[in-house]
């Protein structure tokens, strides 16, 4: 990351919402203009993970916690290779962070990534408006003329009209072991697995911590682009497939839905997370609807319908699954206790499990990492025999 910007004079900056309301503050990050869907997140920490979460692609993020940047930013907490949000709006940013791992300020981080933001605004008022009115489009802008800013905003496509997944997905296939270093391949297998299973992850906006969680559990991981065909997935002879989280409306992803339908027919174990959950749900007959202001934060209570246990979960999604059209072979495995929405599905015959929330946290509680273990136990690794032991 680049160092501090010298002699950077932070002028005025505003967030203008589509209803005409405006919130004036000072520039945070790049001196630029951006349009996006305005959403809020209630987590008290983890702003760097939020900034780099691809599920925020195409969105302007407003954290409700008032002080942002007090522990700086570092190389370890990033969840992707770049900042993914379109804009960042905070009550107060810290220009003198205190943490031994810090390499700079949030302002410098945004500046280096070319992402604009606003500091010094009443984020409580913004969050309250979005809760009452629902999410809406907005523009982060240095323009003093509100009418001009509204003109740009209203001429821009709406969030639900754009396939944001194509903007955040990897353009080419890669192995996670090549990213973290081959020394990590010495990780011991989980005790119930005779060898290292191979997992293909479809990248609709995958966070690095999903890959870390699988890698720590002894998996070899291949990450593929979002537009990959079922034949491309199967060419890696995976023991299981994970459909990752990501941004936007799954109803725009017909190609990914067709690929998933073909994969379901192969009997390979599938795990869908967030957007991946919604894509699998579409294949299984469910419809998708947009939530009023979404679930974004680290404190969403979810009940496991099989065990009755309640977990505090990390979530970041603006769409949900309507279970009305689901096949009788599909059961709702998890339910949100705040609003009763579907948080997970399981299939009575096929090795398929899905969750709407983020089992990998980042930021958020780690209560739900057990789901990766549950998924790995569905892999029929013994059936592949000695031939698979020769895999590179």
C-alpha positions as CSV (number, residue, x, y, z in Angstrom):
1,X,0.0,0.0,0.0
2,X,1.2,3.5,-0.7
3,X,2.3,5.8,2.1
4,X,0.6,8.9,3.3
5,X,-0.3,11.5,0.8
6,X,1.8,14.6,1.4
7,X,0.0,18.1,1.4
8,X,-3.4,16.5,0.7
9,X,-5.9,19.3,1.4
10,X,-9.3,17.7,2.1
11,X,-12.0,19.9,0.7
12,X,-15.7,19.5,0.9
13,X,-17.6,16.3,-0.2
14,X,-21.2,15.3,-0.1
15,X,-23.4,12.2,-0.2
16,X,-26.6,13.0,-2.2
17,X,-29.4,10.5,-2.1
18,X,-32.0,9.9,-4.8
19,X,-34.7,11.5,-2.7
20,X,-32.8,14.8,-2.9
21,X,-31.4,14.8,0.6
22,X,-27.8,15.8,1.0
23,X,-25.1,15.2,3.7
24,X,-22.1,17.5,3.5
25,X,-18.8,16.7,5.0
26,X,-15.1,16.6,4.1
27,X,-13.4,14.4,1.5
28,X,-12.2,11.0,2.6
29,X,-10.0,9.2,0.1
30,X,-9.9,10.0,-3.6
31,X,-11.0,13.3,-5.1
32,X,-13.5,11.6,-7.4
33,X,-17.2,11.0,-7.9
34,X,-19.0,7.7,-7.7
35,X,-22.6,6.4,-7.8
36,X,-23.9,3.3,-6.0
37,X,-26.6,1.8,-3.8
38,X,-26.3,3.2,-0.3
39,X,-26.3,0.6,2.5
40,X,-25.3,0.5,6.1
41,X,-23.4,-2.0,8.2
42,X,-23.8,-2.4,12.0
43,X,-20.5,-4.1,12.8
44,X,-18.4,-2.2,15.4
45,X,-15.0,-3.4,13.9
46,X,-13.7,-4.8,10.7
47,X,-13.9,-1.8,8.4
48,X,-11.0,-3.0,6.2
49,X,-12.8,-6.3,5.7
50,X,-15.9,-4.5,4.8
51,X,-14.1,-2.2,2.3
52,X,-12.5,-5.2,0.5
53,X,-15.6,-7.5,0.6
54,X,-16.6,-8.0,-3.1
55,X,-20.2,-8.3,-2.0
56,X,-20.1,-4.5,-1.6
57,X,-19.3,-4.0,-5.3
58,X,-21.5,-1.3,-6.7
59,X,-22.5,0.0,-3.3
60,X,-21.7,3.1,-1.1
61,X,-21.1,1.8,2.4
62,X,-22.1,3.6,5.6
63,X,-20.8,2.0,8.8
64,X,-23.0,2.9,11.8
65,X,-20.1,2.7,14.3
66,X,-19.0,6.4,14.6
67,X,-15.2,6.1,14.7
68,X,-13.5,4.5,11.7
69,X,-9.8,4.0,11.2
70,X,-8.5,4.0,14.8
71,X,-6.4,0.8,14.3
72,X,-5.4,1.7,10.7
73,X,-5.2,-0.7,7.8
74,X,-2.8,-3.6,7.2
75,X,-1.9,-6.3,4.6
76,X,-3.5,-9.2,6.6
77,X,-7.1,-7.9,7.0
78,X,-7.9,-7.5,3.3
79,X,-10.6,-9.9,1.9
80,X,-9.7,-9.3,-1.7
81,X,-7.0,-7.6,-3.8
82,X,-8.5,-4.2,-3.7
83,X,-11.2,-2.0,-2.2
84,X,-14.5,-3.0,-3.6
85,X,-17.0,-0.4,-2.4
86,X,-18.0,2.5,-4.7
87,X,-17.9,5.0,-1.8
88,X,-17.4,5.2,2.0
89,X,-19.3,7.5,4.3
90,X,-18.3,7.8,8.0
91,X,-19.0,10.0,11.0
92,X,-15.4,10.4,12.0
93,X,-12.2,9.0,10.6
94,X,-8.9,8.7,12.5
95,X,-5.8,10.3,11.0
96,X,-3.5,8.9,13.7
97,X,-4.2,5.1,14.0
98,X,-2.6,3.1,16.8
99,X,-1.8,-0.6,16.1
100,X,1.5,-2.4,15.6
101,X,0.3,-3.9,12.3
102,X,-1.0,-0.6,10.8
103,X,0.6,0.5,7.6
104,X,-1.5,3.7,7.1
105,X,-4.8,5.5,7.5
106,X,-8.2,4.7,5.9
107,X,-8.0,8.0,4.1
108,X,-4.7,7.0,2.4
109,X,-6.0,3.5,1.7
110,X,-9.0,4.9,-0.1
111,X,-6.9,7.4,-1.9
112,X,-4.4,4.8,-3.1
113,X,-7.4,2.7,-4.5
114,X,-9.1,5.7,-6.2
115,X,-12.2,5.4,-4.0
116,X,-14.0,8.5,-2.8
117,X,-15.7,9.0,0.6
118,X,-17.2,11.5,3.0
119,X,-16.3,12.1,6.6
120,X,-18.0,14.3,9.2
121,X,-21.6,13.5,8.4
122,X,-24.4,12.2,10.7
123,X,-24.3,8.5,9.8
124,X,-27.1,7.8,12.3
125,X,-29.5,10.0,10.3
126,X,-28.5,8.1,7.1
127,X,-29.0,4.7,8.7
128,X,-32.4,5.8,10.1
129,X,-33.5,7.1,6.7
130,X,-32.5,3.8,5.0
131,X,-34.3,1.8,7.7
132,X,-37.5,3.8,7.2
133,X,-37.4,4.3,3.4
134,X,-35.3,1.4,2.3
135,X,-32.0,1.4,0.5
136,X,-31.7,3.9,-2.3
137,X,-29.2,5.1,-4.9
138,X,-26.7,7.8,-4.0
139,X,-23.7,9.7,-5.3
140,X,-20.5,10.7,-3.5
141,X,-19.5,14.0,-5.1
142,X,-17.4,17.1,-4.7
143,X,-20.0,19.1,-6.6
144,X,-21.6,22.0,-4.7
145,X,-24.6,22.0,-7.1
146,X,-27.0,19.4,-5.7
147,X,-29.2,19.6,-8.8
148,X,-26.2,18.7,-11.0
149,X,-25.3,15.8,-8.7
150,X,-28.9,14.5,-8.9
151,X,-28.8,14.7,-12.6
152,X,-25.7,12.5,-12.8
153,X,-27.3,10.1,-10.2
154,X,-30.6,9.8,-12.1
155,X,-28.9,9.2,-15.4
156,X,-26.9,6.2,-13.9
157,X,-28.2,2.6,-13.9
158,X,-29.7,1.3,-10.7
159,X,-27.9,-1.3,-8.7
160,X,-30.4,-4.1,-9.5
161,X,-30.0,-3.4,-13.2
162,X,-26.2,-4.2,-13.4
163,X,-24.4,-7.5,-13.3
164,X,-21.8,-6.5,-10.7
165,X,-20.5,-10.1,-10.3
166,X,-18.6,-9.8,-13.6
167,X,-16.8,-6.7,-12.2
168,X,-15.5,-8.5,-9.0
169,X,-14.9,-12.1,-10.1
170,X,-11.4,-13.4,-11.0
171,X,-10.7,-13.1,-14.7
172,X,-8.8,-16.4,-14.7
173,X,-8.6,-19.6,-12.7
174,X,-6.0,-19.9,-10.0
175,X,-5.1,-22.2,-7.1
176,X,-5.2,-20.8,-3.6
177,X,-2.0,-22.7,-2.7
178,X,-0.1,-20.7,-5.3
179,X,-1.3,-17.5,-3.6
180,X,-0.4,-18.4,0.0
181,X,2.7,-20.4,-0.8
182,X,3.2,-24.1,-1.3
183,X,4.6,-24.6,2.2
184,X,1.0,-24.4,3.4
185,X,0.3,-27.6,1.5
186,X,1.8,-29.4,4.5
187,X,-1.4,-28.7,6.4
188,X,-2.6,-32.0,7.9
189,X,-5.8,-33.5,6.7
190,X,-8.9,-33.5,8.9
191,X,-8.9,-36.8,10.8
192,X,-12.0,-38.1,8.9
193,X,-10.4,-37.5,5.4
194,X,-7.9,-40.0,4.0
195,X,-6.4,-37.5,1.6
196,X,-6.6,-33.8,0.7
197,X,-10.0,-33.2,-1.1
198,X,-10.1,-30.8,-4.0
199,X,-12.6,-28.1,-3.8
200,X,-13.6,-25.8,-6.7
201,X,-14.8,-22.4,-5.7
202,X,-16.9,-20.4,-8.2
203,X,-15.9,-16.8,-7.7
204,X,-19.0,-14.6,-7.7
205,X,-17.2,-12.3,-5.2
206,X,-15.3,-14.7,-2.9
207,X,-13.7,-13.4,0.3
208,X,-10.2,-14.7,1.1
209,X,-11.4,-16.0,4.4
210,X,-13.6,-18.6,2.8
211,X,-10.5,-19.9,1.0
212,X,-8.4,-19.7,4.3
213,X,-11.1,-21.6,6.2
214,X,-11.1,-24.4,3.6
215,X,-7.3,-24.4,3.3
216,X,-6.9,-24.7,7.1
217,X,-9.1,-27.8,6.9
218,X,-6.7,-29.5,4.5
219,X,-8.3,-28.8,1.1
220,X,-6.7,-28.1,-2.2
221,X,-8.6,-25.2,-3.7
222,X,-9.2,-24.1,-7.3
223,X,-10.9,-20.7,-7.8
224,X,-12.7,-20.2,-11.1
225,X,-14.4,-17.3,-12.8
226,X,-18.1,-16.7,-12.3
227,X,-18.9,-17.4,-16.0
228,X,-17.2,-20.9,-16.0
229,X,-19.3,-23.7,-17.5
230,X,-20.1,-26.9,-15.7
231,X,-17.6,-28.7,-17.9
232,X,-14.9,-26.3,-16.8
233,X,-15.7,-27.0,-13.2
234,X,-15.8,-30.8,-13.7
235,X,-12.5,-30.7,-15.6
236,X,-10.8,-30.3,-12.2
237,X,-12.5,-33.4,-10.9
238,X,-13.6,-31.7,-7.7
239,X,-14.7,-33.6,-4.6
240,X,-17.0,-30.7,-3.9
241,X,-18.0,-27.3,-5.2
242,X,-18.5,-24.1,-3.2
243,X,-20.6,-21.3,-4.7
244,X,-19.3,-18.1,-3.2
245,X,-21.0,-14.9,-2.0
246,X,-21.1,-11.9,-4.2
247,X,-22.9,-8.7,-5.1
248,X,-26.1,-7.9,-6.9
249,X,-29.3,-9.5,-7.9
250,X,-29.1,-13.3,-8.6
251,X,-31.9,-13.0,-11.1
252,X,-29.4,-11.5,-13.5
253,X,-27.2,-14.6,-13.3
254,X,-28.9,-17.0,-15.7
255,X,-25.6,-18.5,-16.9
256,X,-24.5,-19.2,-13.4
257,X,-27.9,-20.7,-12.6
258,X,-27.7,-23.1,-15.6
259,X,-24.2,-24.1,-14.6
260,X,-25.4,-24.9,-11.1
261,X,-28.3,-26.9,-12.4
262,X,-25.9,-29.0,-14.4
263,X,-23.7,-29.5,-11.4
264,X,-26.6,-30.6,-9.3
265,X,-27.2,-33.3,-11.8
266,X,-23.8,-34.8,-11.2
267,X,-24.3,-35.5,-7.6
268,X,-21.2,-33.6,-6.5
269,X,-21.5,-32.1,-3.0
270,X,-22.4,-28.4,-3.3
271,X,-22.2,-25.6,-0.7
272,X,-23.7,-22.3,-1.5
273,X,-22.9,-19.2,0.6
274,X,-25.0,-16.0,0.4
275,X,-25.3,-15.3,-3.4
276,X,-24.3,-18.9,-4.0
277,X,-27.2,-19.9,-1.7
278,X,-29.6,-17.8,-3.7
279,X,-28.4,-19.3,-7.0
280,X,-28.9,-22.8,-5.8
281,X,-32.3,-21.8,-4.4
282,X,-33.4,-20.6,-7.9
283,X,-32.4,-24.0,-9.3
284,X,-34.5,-25.7,-6.7
285,X,-37.6,-23.7,-7.6
286,X,-37.5,-20.8,-5.2
287,X,-37.9,-17.1,-6.2
288,X,-35.8,-14.2,-5.0
289,X,-37.0,-10.9,-3.5
290,X,-35.2,-7.7,-2.4
291,X,-35.1,-6.8,1.3
292,X,-36.1,-3.3,2.4
293,X,-32.6,-2.5,3.7
294,X,-30.8,-5.8,3.8
295,X,-28.9,-7.7,6.5
296,X,-25.5,-6.2,7.0
297,X,-23.6,-6.6,10.2
298,X,-22.1,-9.1,12.7
299,X,-25.0,-9.7,15.0
300,X,-27.8,-11.4,13.1
301,X,-29.4,-14.3,15.1
302,X,-30.0,-17.5,13.1
303,X,-31.6,-20.7,14.3
304,X,-30.5,-24.1,13.0
305,X,-33.9,-25.9,12.5
306,X,-32.3,-29.3,12.9
307,X,-30.6,-28.7,16.3
308,X,-32.6,-25.8,17.6
309,X,-29.4,-23.9,18.4
310,X,-29.1,-20.2,17.7
311,X,-26.0,-18.7,16.2
312,X,-24.9,-15.1,16.0
313,X,-23.9,-14.6,12.4
314,X,-22.2,-12.1,10.1
315,X,-24.3,-11.1,7.1
316,X,-24.1,-8.9,4.0
317,X,-26.9,-9.3,1.6
318,X,-29.8,-7.3,0.1
319,X,-31.8,-10.2,-1.4
320,X,-33.5,-13.2,0.2
321,X,-35.1,-16.5,-0.9
322,X,-38.9,-17.0,-1.0
323,X,-39.3,-20.7,-0.1
324,X,-42.8,-21.0,-1.6
325,X,-41.7,-22.7,-4.8
326,X,-39.2,-25.1,-3.3
327,X,-39.4,-28.8,-4.1
328,X,-40.7,-31.0,-1.3
329,X,-37.3,-32.6,-1.2
330,X,-35.8,-29.3,0.0
331,X,-35.9,-28.3,3.6
332,X,-35.3,-24.9,5.2
333,X,-32.3,-25.6,7.5
334,X,-31.8,-22.1,9.0
335,X,-34.1,-19.2,9.8
336,X,-33.4,-15.6,10.7
337,X,-34.9,-14.8,14.1
338,X,-35.3,-11.1,13.4
339,X,-37.6,-11.3,10.4
340,X,-38.2,-15.1,9.7
341,X,-36.4,-15.1,6.3
342,X,-34.7,-18.2,5.0
343,X,-31.0,-18.5,6.0
344,X,-30.2,-21.9,4.7
345,X,-31.4,-24.9,2.7
346,X,-30.7,-28.6,2.7
347,X,-31.7,-31.3,0.2
348,X,-33.2,-34.6,1.4
349,X,-31.6,-36.7,-1.4
350,X,-28.7,-34.7,-2.9
351,X,-25.5,-33.6,-1.1
352,X,-26.5,-29.9,-1.1
353,X,-26.3,-27.4,1.7
354,X,-26.7,-23.6,1.6
355,X,-26.5,-20.7,4.0
356,X,-27.5,-17.1,3.5
357,X,-25.0,-15.7,6.0
358,X,-21.2,-15.6,6.0
359,X,-19.8,-18.7,7.7
360,X,-16.3,-17.3,7.4
361,X,-17.1,-14.0,9.3
362,X,-14.6,-11.3,8.4
363,X,-15.8,-9.2,10.1
364,X,-18.0,-10.9,12.6
365,X,-18.3,-13.8,15.0
366,X,-16.8,-17.2,14.2
367,X,-19.7,-19.2,15.5
368,X,-20.6,-20.6,12.1
369,X,-17.2,-22.0,10.8
370,X,-18.5,-25.5,11.8
371,X,-20.5,-25.4,8.6
372,X,-17.3,-25.9,6.6
373,X,-16.7,-29.1,8.7
374,X,-20.2,-30.2,8.0
375,X,-19.7,-29.7,4.3
376,X,-16.4,-31.6,4.2
377,X,-18.1,-34.6,5.9
378,X,-20.4,-34.9,2.9
379,X,-17.5,-35.5,0.5
380,X,-17.3,-39.1,-0.6
381,X,-13.5,-39.0,-0.9
382,X,-13.1,-42.8,-0.4
383,X,-15.0,-43.5,-3.7
384,X,-12.3,-41.9,-5.9
385,X,-9.7,-44.6,-5.1
386,X,-6.0,-44.7,-5.8
387,X,-6.2,-42.7,-9.0
388,X,-6.9,-39.5,-7.1
389,X,-3.9,-40.0,-4.9
390,X,-1.7,-39.1,-7.9
391,X,-3.2,-35.6,-8.3
392,X,-0.5,-32.9,-8.4
